[in-house]
Amino acid sequence: MGQSRAEIERLWHCYGPKLRRMLARRFQDPHSVEDLLGQTFLEVVRNWDSYSGRGSREAWLIGIARNVARREGRRRRTQRLDVTATEPVVPDEAEPTDEQLARMRRAIAQLPEHLRQTLILRLTQELTYEQIAQVLSIPVGTVRSRLHAAVRLLRGQMVGTDGE
């Protein structure tokens, strides 16, 4: 393992609060959030050498936390299905259905590459406009216009119009 204890502790202190807030938006139970934060940093240690240096360390950490949260969400849905096999599972209003997610993924996949890439950095990595501009080597104004165009096109695809 190529990481030092001091570096992991620095990441914990620097990014732990942001990751905790991100996880708390999806999981309201404070104990679950702390467990998932711990799992995130276990994954960080396990995957330390896989960080390519492309993009920020923060974006890499956010991606790991999202994957941990996604796995936990799947585990909970499966557990709910097992426990309530005779009762239909009603999805939470805050969480989109699998069908809605599939439609959104298809719509995102149809975006032009430059718009899709910008949108994915914003949504999945939660990067700021400035960070996205740095990663893509473009001006911040271009990031803003690309995100606006992507949202307009997605809105049009999701409702079946051209967005105007």
C-alpha positions as CSV (number, residue, x, y, z in Angstrom):
1,M,0.0,0.0,0.0
2,G,1.4,3.4,-1.1
3,Q,-0.5,5.6,1.4
4,S,0.7,6.9,4.6
5,R,-1.3,7.1,7.8
6,A,-0.8,10.9,7.9
7,E,-2.2,11.2,4.3
8,I,-5.3,9.1,5.1
9,E,-5.9,11.2,8.3
10,R,-5.5,14.4,6.3
11,L,-8.2,13.2,3.8
12,W,-10.4,12.1,6.7
13,H,-10.2,15.6,8.3
14,C,-10.4,17.5,5.1
15,Y,-13.1,15.6,3.2
16,G,-14.8,13.5,5.9
17,P,-17.4,16.2,6.8
18,K,-18.4,16.7,3.1
19,L,-18.7,12.9,2.6
20,R,-20.7,12.6,5.8
21,R,-23.2,15.2,4.6
22,M,-23.4,13.5,1.2
23,L,-24.2,10.2,2.8
24,A,-26.7,11.8,5.3
25,R,-28.7,13.1,2.4
26,R,-29.5,9.5,1.4
27,F,-29.4,7.7,4.7
28,Q,-31.0,9.5,7.6
29,D,-29.8,7.2,10.4
30,P,-26.7,8.7,11.9
31,H,-25.3,5.3,12.8
32,S,-25.6,4.1,9.2
33,V,-24.0,7.3,7.9
34,E,-21.0,6.7,10.2
35,D,-20.7,3.1,9.2
36,L,-20.8,4.0,5.5
37,L,-18.2,6.8,6.0
38,G,-16.0,4.2,7.6
39,Q,-16.6,1.8,4.8
40,T,-15.7,4.6,2.3
41,F,-12.4,5.1,4.0
42,L,-11.7,1.4,4.1
43,E,-12.2,1.4,0.3
44,V,-9.9,4.4,0.1
45,V,-7.2,2.4,1.8
46,R,-7.8,-0.7,-0.3
47,N,-7.9,1.2,-3.6
48,W,-5.2,3.8,-2.8
49,D,-2.9,2.6,-5.6
50,S,-5.8,2.8,-8.2
51,Y,-6.0,6.6,-7.9
52,S,-4.6,7.6,-11.3
53,G,-3.9,11.3,-10.4
54,R,-6.3,12.4,-13.1
55,G,-8.9,14.7,-11.5
56,S,-8.8,15.7,-7.9
57,R,-8.4,13.4,-4.9
58,E,-11.7,14.9,-3.7
59,A,-13.5,13.7,-6.8
60,W,-12.0,10.2,-6.4
61,L,-13.2,10.1,-2.7
62,I,-16.7,11.2,-3.7
63,G,-16.9,8.5,-6.3
64,I,-15.9,5.9,-3.7
65,A,-18.5,7.2,-1.3
66,R,-21.2,7.1,-4.0
67,N,-20.3,3.5,-4.8
68,V,-20.5,2.5,-1.1
69,A,-23.9,4.3,-0.8
70,R,-25.2,2.7,-4.0
71,R,-24.2,-0.8,-2.7
72,E,-25.9,-0.1,0.6
73,G,-29.0,1.1,-1.2
74,R,-29.1,-2.1,-3.2
75,R,-28.5,-4.2,-0.2
76,R,-31.4,-2.5,1.7
77,R,-33.8,-2.8,-1.3
78,T,-33.0,-6.5,-1.5
79,Q,-33.4,-7.0,2.2
80,R,-36.7,-5.2,2.1
81,L,-37.8,-7.5,-0.7
82,D,-36.8,-10.6,1.2
83,V,-38.6,-9.4,4.4
84,T,-41.8,-8.3,2.7
85,A,-42.0,-10.8,-0.1
86,T,-45.8,-10.9,0.2
87,E,-46.2,-7.1,0.3
88,P,-45.4,-4.8,-2.6
89,V,-42.4,-2.5,-2.0
90,V,-43.4,1.1,-2.4
91,P,-40.4,3.2,-3.4
92,D,-39.7,6.3,-1.3
93,E,-40.9,9.5,-3.0
94,A,-37.4,11.0,-2.7
95,E,-35.7,8.1,-4.6
96,P,-36.5,7.6,-8.3
97,T,-37.8,4.2,-9.4
98,D,-35.6,1.9,-11.4
99,E,-37.6,2.7,-14.5
100,Q,-37.1,6.5,-14.0
101,L,-33.3,5.9,-13.5
102,A,-33.2,3.8,-16.6
103,R,-34.9,6.5,-18.7
104,M,-32.6,9.1,-17.3
105,R,-29.5,7.0,-18.1
106,R,-30.7,6.5,-21.6
107,A,-31.3,10.2,-22.0
108,I,-27.9,11.1,-20.6
109,A,-26.3,8.5,-22.9
110,Q,-27.9,10.3,-25.9
111,L,-26.3,13.7,-25.0
112,P,-23.3,14.9,-27.1
113,E,-20.0,13.7,-25.5
114,H,-18.9,17.2,-24.3
115,L,-22.3,17.8,-22.5
116,R,-22.5,14.3,-21.1
117,Q,-18.9,14.5,-19.7
118,T,-19.6,17.9,-18.0
119,L,-22.9,16.8,-16.6
120,I,-21.4,13.5,-15.2
121,L,-18.6,15.4,-13.4
122,R,-21.2,17.7,-11.8
123,L,-23.7,15.1,-10.8
124,T,-21.7,12.0,-9.9
125,Q,-18.5,13.6,-8.7
126,E,-20.2,16.8,-7.2
127,L,-17.4,18.9,-8.6
128,T,-17.7,22.7,-8.5
129,Y,-17.8,24.6,-11.8
130,E,-14.2,25.6,-11.2
131,Q,-13.1,22.0,-10.6
132,I,-14.9,20.9,-13.8
133,A,-13.2,23.7,-15.8
134,Q,-9.9,22.6,-14.4
135,V,-10.4,18.9,-15.2
136,L,-11.7,19.6,-18.7
137,S,-9.3,22.5,-19.4
138,I,-12.1,24.9,-20.4
139,P,-13.3,28.2,-19.0
140,V,-15.9,28.3,-16.2
141,G,-18.4,30.0,-18.5
142,T,-18.2,27.1,-20.9
143,V,-18.9,24.7,-18.0
144,R,-22.0,26.8,-17.1
145,S,-23.3,26.9,-20.7
146,R,-22.7,23.1,-21.2
147,L,-24.6,22.3,-18.0
148,H,-27.4,24.6,-19.0
149,A,-27.6,23.0,-22.5
150,A,-27.4,19.4,-21.0
151,V,-30.3,20.1,-18.6
152,R,-32.4,21.7,-21.3
153,L,-31.8,18.7,-23.6
154,L,-32.5,16.2,-20.8
155,R,-35.7,18.0,-19.9
156,G,-36.8,17.8,-23.5
157,Q,-35.9,14.1,-23.7
158,M,-37.6,13.2,-20.4
159,V,-40.9,14.9,-21.4
160,G,-40.7,14.0,-25.1
161,T,-40.2,17.5,-26.5
162,D,-37.2,19.4,-27.8
163,G,-36.8,21.3,-24.5
164,E,-38.2,24.6,-25.8
